[in-house]
């Protein structure tokens, strides 16, 4: 009976170890390939072979309208105060 317990224990340890080894080997065999990294090429203007282009100044933006989304806060405040609504400005 003692030998049977030792054999069962040994078989369990061996099976567990074999499972871990096989799973690890399978994971290692199916690793994703490393991404291919290309060497960076220097820009011609950085090496001095071409002059750097001069960037034009950005065009000025048009002024925002006085009433941005068609919403007049002054008129709303006048309505809340009870002032009469005046026709157009």
C-alpha positions as a Markdown table, in Angstrom:
| # | Residue | x | y | z |
|---|---|---|---|---|
| 1 | Unk | 0.0 | 0.0 | 0.0 |
| 2 | Unk | 2.9 | 2.4 | 0.7 |
| 3 | Unk | 4.4 | 1.8 | -2.7 |
| 4 | Unk | 1.0 | 2.5 | -4.3 |
| 5 | Unk | 0.8 | 5.9 | -2.6 |
| 6 | Unk | 4.3 | 6.8 | -3.7 |
| 7 | Unk | 3.6 | 5.7 | -7.3 |
| 8 | Unk | 0.3 | 7.7 | -7.5 |
| 9 | Unk | 2.1 | 10.8 | -6.0 |
| 10 | Unk | 5.0 | 10.4 | -8.5 |
| 11 | Unk | 2.6 | 10.0 | -11.4 |
| 12 | Unk | 0.7 | 13.2 | -10.4 |
| 13 | Unk | 3.9 | 15.2 | -10.1 |
| 14 | Unk | 5.1 | 13.9 | -13.4 |
| 15 | Unk | 1.8 | 14.6 | -15.1 |
| 16 | Unk | 1.7 | 18.2 | -13.7 |
| 17 | Unk | 5.3 | 18.8 | -14.7 |
| 18 | Unk | 4.6 | 17.5 | -18.2 |
| 19 | Unk | 1.5 | 19.7 | -18.6 |
| 20 | Unk | 3.4 | 22.8 | -17.6 |
| 21 | Unk | 6.3 | 21.9 | -20.0 |
| 22 | Unk | 4.0 | 21.2 | -23.0 |
| 23 | Unk | 1.9 | 24.3 | -22.4 |
| 24 | Unk | 5.0 | 26.5 | -22.1 |
| 25 | Unk | 6.5 | 24.9 | -25.3 |
| 26 | Unk | 3.3 | 25.5 | -27.2 |
| 27 | Unk | 3.2 | 29.2 | -26.1 |
| 28 | Unk | 6.8 | 29.7 | -27.1 |
| 29 | Unk | 6.2 | 28.1 | -30.5 |
| 30 | Unk | 3.3 | 30.4 | -31.3 |
| 31 | Unk | 4.8 | 33.8 | -30.3 |
| 32 | Unk | 4.0 | 36.7 | -32.5 |
| 33 | Unk | 6.9 | 37.7 | -34.7 |
| 34 | Unk | 8.7 | 40.9 | -33.7 |
| 35 | Unk | 7.7 | 44.0 | -35.7 |
| 36 | Unk | 10.0 | 45.0 | -38.4 |
| 37 | Unk | 11.7 | 48.3 | -37.7 |
| 38 | Unk | 12.9 | 50.3 | -40.6 |
| 39 | Unk | 15.9 | 52.6 | -40.2 |
| 40 | Unk | 15.0 | 56.2 | -40.1 |
| 41 | Unk | 16.2 | 58.2 | -43.1 |
| 42 | Unk | 17.4 | 61.7 | -42.5 |
| 43 | Unk | 15.4 | 64.5 | -44.2 |
| 44 | Unk | 17.3 | 66.2 | -47.0 |
| 45 | Unk | 17.0 | 69.6 | -45.3 |
| 46 | Unk | 18.5 | 68.2 | -42.1 |
| 47 | Unk | 21.6 | 66.9 | -44.0 |
| 48 | Unk | 22.1 | 70.2 | -45.8 |
| 49 | Unk | 21.6 | 68.8 | -49.3 |
| 50 | Unk | 18.4 | 70.8 | -49.8 |
| 51 | Unk | 17.4 | 74.2 | -48.3 |
| 52 | Unk | 14.5 | 74.1 | -45.8 |
| 53 | Unk | 11.3 | 75.5 | -47.3 |
| 54 | Unk | 10.1 | 78.8 | -45.9 |
| 55 | Unk | 6.6 | 78.5 | -44.4 |
| 56 | Unk | 4.2 | 81.2 | -45.2 |
| 57 | Unk | 2.5 | 83.1 | -42.4 |
| 58 | Unk | -1.0 | 81.9 | -41.6 |
| 59 | Unk | -3.8 | 84.0 | -42.9 |
| 60 | Unk | -5.6 | 86.0 | -40.2 |
| 61 | Unk | -8.9 | 84.5 | -39.2 |
| 62 | Unk | -12.1 | 86.6 | -39.7 |
| 63 | Unk | -13.6 | 88.2 | -36.7 |
| 64 | Unk | -16.3 | 86.2 | -34.9 |
| 65 | Unk | -19.8 | 87.5 | -35.3 |
| 66 | Unk | -21.3 | 89.5 | -32.5 |
| 67 | Unk | -23.9 | 86.9 | -31.9 |
| 68 | Unk | -22.2 | 83.5 | -32.2 |
| 69 | Unk | -24.9 | 80.9 | -32.5 |
| 70 | Unk | -27.8 | 83.2 | -33.1 |
| 71 | Unk | -28.3 | 83.5 | -29.4 |
| 72 | Unk | -28.6 | 87.0 | -28.0 |
| 73 | Unk | -27.8 | 87.1 | -24.2 |
| 74 | Unk | -28.6 | 90.8 | -23.9 |
| 75 | Unk | -32.1 | 90.2 | -25.3 |
| 76 | Unk | -32.6 | 87.3 | -22.9 |
| 77 | Unk | -31.6 | 89.4 | -19.9 |
| 78 | Unk | -34.0 | 92.1 | -21.0 |
| 79 | Unk | -36.8 | 89.6 | -21.3 |
| 80 | Unk | -36.0 | 88.2 | -17.8 |
| 81 | Unk | -36.0 | 91.8 | -16.4 |
| 82 | Unk | -39.4 | 92.4 | -18.0 |
| 83 | Unk | -38.1 | 95.1 | -20.4 |
| 84 | Unk | -40.1 | 95.4 | -23.7 |
| 85 | Unk | -38.5 | 93.7 | -26.7 |
| 86 | Unk | -37.1 | 96.4 | -29.0 |
| 87 | Unk | -37.3 | 95.8 | -32.7 |
| 88 | Unk | -33.9 | 95.3 | -34.5 |
| 89 | Unk | -30.8 | 97.3 | -33.6 |
